[in-house]
Amino acid sequence: MSAYPNPTLHEGPNGLELEGVSLVALAERHGTPSYVYSREALSAAYRAYASALEGHRARIFYAVKANSNLAVLNLFARLGAGFDIVSGGELSRVLAAGGKAGEVVFSGVGKSAAEMRQALEAGIRCFNVESAAELERLAAIAAQMGKVAPIALRVNPDVDPKTHPYISTGLRSNKFGVAFDEAMTLYRRAATLPGLEVSGIACHIGSQLLDPAPVAEAADKILGLVDRLAAEGIALDHIDLGGGLGIRYKDETPPSPAAYLAPLLERFSGRSEEICLEPGRSLIGNAGLLLTRIEYLKPGVEKNFAVVDAAMNDLARPALYDAFHDVVAVCPGSRGTPQRYEIVGPICESGDFLAHDRELNVAPGELLALLSAGAYGMTMSSNYNTRPRAAEVMVDGNRSWLIREREQVADLYRGEQVLAAD
């Protein structure tokens, strides 16, 4: 196993390098905080899925919510991916990045009428419908537009994914999907509505999954439902089993895509339906890191603090989920006795932390890298405390590209107005 979750990260003569590019040089060129991604790691992660699915009728739809940078989307489009979206904005991003609308599936519990019209005009592949009310709205809008909306019901199989409760999506208590016991009735209703074409079925039980067993259990329930529908004359073209494969953040040992998919592919042996998958984190998570610089080292009575220039607005996962990200010095050295630090940002919240109780041997002004930050990092960032969002950089071999400019403060209040004087 590599010392780092991203095998393209390694020690060079002047500190850590991603592929063939020095992180020190990137910080000097683009400043901090910055997200940095490895094209090689992204491509390798996609190819691992494609290889596991070779010889099967299957399709990969990258989950745009994990990381929606246009360069990332364009890379996956060129590798052959479709896209799983949850908003009209994500659809616009996919199209701007060169993705094809006909290779887009639209999930999400709160699709607006405007988003439905946008997706119908674009000609997306499928709507993953998540409620009876949504089904009726989509049918009515499609009929008004003189179009037919291809649909799959996202069915909640009530399977425990054994993950963090905030990223569990397949239990009956979650907001996602339609109840398993209601699915037959809703499919019968969908088959009668002139604005709809029943195309498939979908489920997604959660994220950061480390055991294929819950997904296999969900697949068994979904396949049983598919067979019951076929017996009533409602034949489905595809079965979307979502994403959710976990990654290594600390000491996890997630299965490879091949091992994760093996029990699913076994269940599809001899079946005609296309298998659709929606990976996100497992494609992008370990391919990226957040580069930050230490502003101050602040000794305390109970804790020592390393105050860095990144904050919870840049990487929300630790504050939101108490999520773990490994923190490493970009230029490890020997400066005396290592100390244990809380890694915190400048934001005026006690919850503004990036890591707890980490042993580091560092000095002010030095660089740290927060690893496994490619997924749900930049996409969940905000401008709290009027902080411009970070730059994003893509590394390819010994070259790098700025793929998103750092925001400027003036960008944050553009469009705002003060009231006219009395």
Order of alpha helices (4+ residues) and beta strands (2+ residues): beta-beta-beta-alpha-beta-alpha-beta-alpha-beta-alpha-beta-alpha-beta-alpha-beta-beta-alpha-beta-alpha-beta-alpha-beta-alpha-beta-beta-alpha-beta-beta-beta-beta-beta-beta-alpha
